[in-house]
Structures are given as structure tokens and as C-alpha cells.
Amino acid sequence: MSEYLDIHCHGGGGHAFGDTVDGTLVALAAHRAHGTGRVVASLVSEAPERTVAGMGVIRQAMESDTSILGVHLEGPFIAPVRKGAHDLAALKLPTHDAVAALIEAGDGIVRQVTIAPELDHAMEAIEQFVAAGVVVAVGHCEADAATTREAFERGASLITHGFNAMRGIVGREIGPVGAALADERVFIEVIADGIHVDPSLIATLFRAAPGRIVLVTDAMAAAASAPGRYPLGTLNVDVTDDGHAYVAGTKTLAGSTLTMDRAIEVCVAAGVPRAEAVAAATVTPARVLGL
């Protein structure tokens, strides 16, 4: 069996990446049991000191297990209207100093960042991150296709969980995913759990952008664990018996309980050739990271 590479994963096995070293390693092991051999550990938007602390924990875990490739900062530079399961109080504008502080604190382990390109200073921030060797993803945004295209010209090369927390595709405004489909430099993350994106649309994406679809789990602590209440950053998430994860008291999706082996099967059941689904969880995410 191929070892999968998950470039967007918040945790599993009852633990979130970045909370504790031991918990981070348990979460890694939970996904490894489902075929994921390498992971980029994702952090949600939190106060700067908590983000820095989380990166420090992940750095220590990386010293114990090199299959953690680094950190994905899913925020704090995202749009309040598309925040999803992120703490509104933690969001901020991507000013030069704010970006520089995160790059410096990461000291080489920040591999990916999600940015809403319509925010003030975002275009300059994209260039700043790219210059530091960080993959920039467009996501959690209200950006239209034109703004997204400008982000790609500045160096963004990925869409964070396509169709979720962003505009969709309609007749006269094709949104971020539509802009990405037309640009062969750009990859598109998909959460293939059958919940976040309709399976028939997943199959359509594979046909429309061959070699550019990246399967991700966006898994939170409840993946490979039991239903119940879990923390996600500063928020609580309720996980139902059928695997749906919602911000407590709402119907806002809060990551997933997906594992990569299940994502492959959802794609295959939707009509995606198995070899293409496996590539979207192996060689394609490696290309995103330049590996």
C-alpha cells in the first residue's frame, strides 16, 4: 500500500496537533494506522502566543518523528465572514510585521499558510510568504475569481479545501475554485468524506484538473476516535455518531473525522479511478510541497 501524504490535518486519535508533544505523536500514529505516512500539522487561528507555542510543540515532535514535515497555518489571515471553525477574536490582517513574526517564530517549519486574498495587505503577504519558501493557499475567503487570479500571480499555488469556506461556482462568477481550475499552476485541496463536497462533484474535479487534485483530511482530534465533544483551538466541536463534526451549538462544519484510506474509497465509489485517487494522496501533495 502507498504511504499517503496529508498536507492539511489538525489531529486524530483524540488529540490535536500542537497541544502536547505526546498528544501530537498519538495523533500522528492514529493516521499512520490508516495509511498516512507523512503529515503537515495544521493549526487553527489562535492568539499569537498560542500559535507560537503550538509550533514549538510540533517542532519538538518533529525531532522525535520526521514524518511530521512541518506546520500549516490555517489562519489567522482569513476572512471573518468565512471563518468557519476559527475564533473570530484571533483573526488579523496580514501586515508585513505580522507575517514576519510568524515566519521568524516558525524558523523554517512553516510549510503552508492559508490566506484570504481580499484582505488588506494580503497580496504583499503572499509574496512575503512565498519568498520565505512557504506554500500559500487561498481559502476561508470571500474573494472573487479576479482577486484569486491576482493571488496566483503573486505566488499562491493552492486552494484550501475547495468549495468550503469560499464562494462557489456560478454562471457569471466562478470564484476561487473556478479560477484555480483554469490555472495549471494551481492545486486544489478536496476533503473527500462525502460530507464537505458532493461525491459527484469530486469526480468532476478530478476530470477537470487532472494531476492537480490534492486529497486532504482536514481531520480534527476525533478522527480515528470516538464521537463526543472535542476542543479545536479555543472552540468546542461536537462529533456525532455518524462522523459529522460541528462547532458546538451550530451546524458549522469543524474539520472532519476523515482518514486518508476512507477518502480514497469515497473517491473510487464516486467513479474516480483508484490510481488517480491514490496519486492525489501521494505524488500530488508531494508536488505541492516541492518534494
Disulfide bonds with the S-S distance in Angstrom:
none
